[in-house]
């Protein structure tokens, strides 16, 4: 009933834990059986280990979070040797979220992941929290197309490209990434934002700007998914402020094949289970046998 297929990879349901909010999955085992997830997108990986940004990293807003983590991660070699074997025991699809500062970083990362049993590479060209690279590749469509094209030439895995809402034109960005060979599109990452500490009279974050996520971005993220799903012919994975099953169903009705859940994991660690159960309950109440019946059904 809940199975979906993303670029040739079958997921037991459409709910994926979003990168950067779920570590490598093991941290959530004390809360629930994470094998019930459709998939897990790993912490953003870079070719070398990164300590992340200095100073404040998380700031809570009225209806969301602003983060400035800076792709803190153990590096791809540590991931492959230590974290991946543990992730494979979780019995869910592993999506390796790959970041980079240069095209050479991305290509080196892909070559290392080629020799693993990771199912999908999520190419992160949308992180707003690193000064070099990251979102720099995700603003201009032609630059993104070039990155995707070069990655596809070396990748043995399906490549899902994660888009930034800060792109100059989100629809053109998605189309160009598909022209470069993207097998799937995921969107959106966090929105460029900031906060000011009025006592210190200075920005909260060292980098001044950081990434806003959570319930407050959902209407905008939903609109972007709707627009992109109508412009591309590859699977679309929607994300951005999904806090419950109703939100997830909205994204699917807008045209998403699957969804990712991020900030909500910090509010309720087992929220993904609630969302899976809620989608199933909705389908049973409405007499829906397959998600294909409602995918994009709200489109005009």
CORCORKA-V822290 format. One record per residue. N is the residue number from 1. RES is the residue in one small letter. SS is DSSP state (H for helix, E for strand, L for the rest). PSI is psi in radians with two decimals (NA if undefined). BURIAL is I if it has 9 or more other C-alpha atoms within 8 Angstrom, else O. Layout:
n: {N,N}
res: {RES,RES}
ss: {SS,SS}
psi: {PSI,PSI}
burial: {BURIAL,BURIAL}
This chain:
n: {1,2,3,4,5,6,7,8,9,10,11,12,13,14,15,16,17,18,19,20,21,22,23,24,25,26,27,28,29,30,31,32,33,34,35,36,37,38,39,40,41,42,43,44,45,46,47,48,49,50,51,52,53,54,55,56,57,58,59,60,61,62,63,64,65,66,67,68,69,70,71,72,73,74,75,76,77,78,79,80,81,82,83,84,85,86,87,88,89,90,91,92,93,94,95,96,97,98,99,100,101,102,103,104,105,106,107,108,109,110,111,112,113,114,115,116,117,118,119,120,121,122,123,124,125,126,127,128,129,130,131,132,133,134,135,136,137,138,139,140,141,142,143,144,145,146,147,148,149,150,151,152,153,154,155,156,157,158,159,160,161,162,163,164,165,166,167,168,169,170,171,172,173,174,175,176,177,178,179,180,181,182,183,184,185,186,187,188,189,190,191,192,193,194,195,196,197,198,199,200,201,202,203,204,205,206,207,208,209,210,211,212,213,214,215,216,217,218,219,220,221,222,223,224,225,226,227,228,229,230,231,232,233,234,235,236,237,238,239,240,241,242,243,244,245,246,247,248,249,250,251,252,253,254,255,256,257,258,259,260,261,262,263,264,265,266,267,268,269,270,271,272,273,274,275,276,277,278,279,280,281,282,283,284,285,286,287,288,289,290,291,292,293,294,295,296,297,298,299,300}
res: {x,x,x,x,x,x,x,x,x,x,x,x,x,x,x,x,x,x,x,x,x,x,x,x,x,x,x,x,x,x,x,x,x,x,x,x,x,x,x,x,x,x,x,x,x,x,x,x,x,x,x,x,x,x,x,x,x,x,x,x,x,x,x,x,x,x,x,x,x,x,x,x,x,x,x,x,x,x,x,x,x,x,x,x,x,x,x,x,x,x,x,x,x,x,x,x,x,x,x,x,x,x,x,x,x,x,x,x,x,x,x,x,x,x,x,x,x,x,x,x,x,x,x,x,x,x,x,x,x,x,x,x,x,x,x,x,x,x,x,x,x,x,x,x,x,x,x,x,x,x,x,x,x,x,x,x,x,x,x,x,x,x,x,x,x,x,x,x,x,x,x,x,x,x,x,x,x,x,x,x,x,x,x,x,x,x,x,x,x,x,x,x,x,x,x,x,x,x,x,x,x,x,x,x,x,x,x,x,x,x,x,x,x,x,x,x,x,x,x,x,x,x,x,x,x,x,x,x,x,x,x,x,x,x,x,x,x,x,x,x,x,x,x,x,x,x,x,x,x,x,x,x,x,x,x,x,x,x,x,x,x,x,x,x,x,x,x,x,x,x,x,x,x,x,x,x,x,x,x,x,x,x,x,x,x,x,x,x,x,x,x,x,x,x,x,x,x,x,x,x}
ss: {L,L,L,E,E,E,L,L,E,E,E,L,L,L,E,E,E,L,L,L,L,L,L,L,L,H,H,H,L,L,L,L,L,H,H,H,L,L,E,E,E,L,L,L,E,L,L,L,L,E,L,L,L,L,L,L,L,E,E,E,E,L,L,E,E,E,E,L,L,L,L,L,E,L,L,H,H,H,H,H,H,H,H,H,H,H,H,H,L,L,L,L,E,E,E,E,E,E,L,L,L,L,H,H,H,H,H,H,H,H,H,H,H,H,L,L,L,L,L,E,E,E,E,E,L,L,L,L,L,L,L,L,L,H,H,H,H,L,L,L,H,H,H,H,H,H,H,H,H,H,H,H,H,H,L,L,L,E,E,E,E,E,L,L,L,L,L,L,L,H,H,H,H,H,H,H,H,H,H,L,L,L,L,E,E,E,E,L,L,L,E,E,E,L,L,E,E,L,L,L,L,E,E,L,L,L,L,L,L,E,E,E,E,L,H,H,H,H,H,H,H,H,H,H,H,H,H,H,H,L,L,L,L,L,E,E,E,E,E,L,L,L,L,L,H,H,H,H,H,H,H,H,H,H,L,L,L,E,E,E,E,L,L,H,H,H,H,L,L,L,H,H,H,H,H,H,H,H,H,H,H,H,H,H,H,H,L,L,L,L,H,H,H,L,L,L,L,L,L,L}
psi: {-0.74,-0.07,2.50,2.78,2.12,1.93,0.89,-0.04,2.15,2.26,2.45,-0.38,2.97,0.17,2.07,2.35,2.20,2.60,2.47,-0.15,-0.03,0.18,-2.24,0.33,-0.57,-0.59,-0.41,-0.05,-0.48,-0.24,-0.61,3.02,1.76,-0.09,-0.23,-0.17,2.67,-0.59,2.96,2.20,2.16,2.87,2.50,2.18,2.46,2.83,-0.65,2.74,2.58,2.38,-0.27,-3.03,2.72,2.83,-2.79,2.41,-0.40,2.35,2.17,2.37,-3.08,-0.58,0.62,-3.02,2.51,2.20,2.62,1.11,-0.74,0.60,0.66,2.20,2.85,-0.01,2.73,-0.69,-0.78,-0.71,-0.85,-0.72,-0.55,-0.91,-0.73,-0.77,-0.62,-0.65,-0.66,-0.46,-0.21,-0.13,0.84,2.89,2.31,2.13,2.07,1.97,2.04,2.10,3.06,2.77,-0.38,2.88,-0.58,-0.62,-0.83,-0.80,-0.70,-0.68,-0.75,-0.75,-0.65,-0.70,-0.41,-0.55,0.22,3.09,0.44,2.37,-0.70,2.49,2.17,1.89,1.94,1.70,0.47,0.16,2.14,0.03,0.31,2.43,-0.60,2.44,-2.60,-2.07,-0.35,-0.52,-0.21,0.20,-0.85,2.28,-0.77,-0.64,-0.77,-0.73,-0.72,-0.76,-0.83,-0.76,-0.77,-0.67,-0.74,-0.47,-0.41,-0.30,2.36,-0.01,2.71,2.44,2.05,2.19,2.17,2.08,2.66,2.41,-0.18,0.09,2.63,-0.66,1.82,-0.63,-0.81,-0.66,-0.81,-0.77,-0.79,-0.67,-0.67,-0.66,-0.53,-0.17,0.13,2.35,-0.36,2.82,2.35,2.46,2.59,2.76,-2.93,2.77,2.41,2.19,3.14,2.93,2.68,2.30,1.85,-0.38,-0.74,-0.25,0.75,2.82,2.59,-0.66,2.55,-0.69,0.14,-1.04,2.63,-2.99,2.16,2.30,3.14,-3.05,-0.55,-0.42,-0.10,-0.81,-0.61,-0.75,-0.71,-0.76,-0.72,-0.69,-0.74,-0.83,-0.79,-0.71,-0.46,-0.10,-0.20,2.82,0.46,2.84,2.50,2.25,2.04,2.56,2.81,1.60,0.36,2.02,-0.18,3.12,-0.64,-0.73,-0.80,-0.74,-0.64,-0.79,-0.70,-0.72,-0.38,-0.24,0.00,2.51,-0.53,3.02,2.75,2.53,2.19,-1.59,-0.53,-0.45,-0.47,-0.40,-0.77,1.84,-0.52,0.46,-0.54,-0.63,-0.74,-0.71,-0.75,-0.85,-0.66,-0.68,-0.79,-0.76,-0.73,-0.76,-0.72,-0.74,-0.62,0.01,0.59,2.18,-0.45,2.55,-0.37,-0.47,-0.48,-0.09,2.10,0.20,-0.37,0.04,2.53,NA}
burial: {O,I,I,I,I,I,I,O,O,O,I,I,I,I,I,I,I,I,I,I,I,I,I,I,I,O,O,I,I,O,O,O,O,I,O,O,I,I,I,I,I,I,I,I,I,I,I,O,I,I,O,I,I,O,O,I,I,I,I,O,O,O,O,I,I,I,I,I,I,I,I,I,I,I,I,I,I,I,I,I,O,O,I,I,I,I,I,I,O,I,O,I,I,I,I,I,I,I,I,I,I,O,O,O,I,I,I,I,I,I,I,I,I,I,O,O,O,I,I,I,I,I,I,I,I,I,I,I,I,I,O,O,I,I,I,I,I,I,I,I,I,O,I,I,I,I,I,I,I,I,I,I,O,I,I,O,I,I,I,I,I,I,I,I,I,I,I,O,O,I,I,O,I,I,I,I,I,I,O,I,I,I,I,I,I,I,I,I,I,I,I,I,I,I,I,O,I,O,O,O,O,O,I,I,I,I,O,I,I,I,I,I,I,I,I,I,I,I,O,O,I,I,O,I,I,I,I,I,I,O,I,I,O,I,I,I,I,I,I,I,I,I,I,I,I,O,I,I,I,I,I,I,I,I,I,I,I,I,I,I,I,I,I,I,I,O,O,O,I,I,I,I,I,I,I,I,I,I,I,I,O,O,I,I,O,O,O,I,O,I,I,O,O,I,I,I,I,O,O,O}
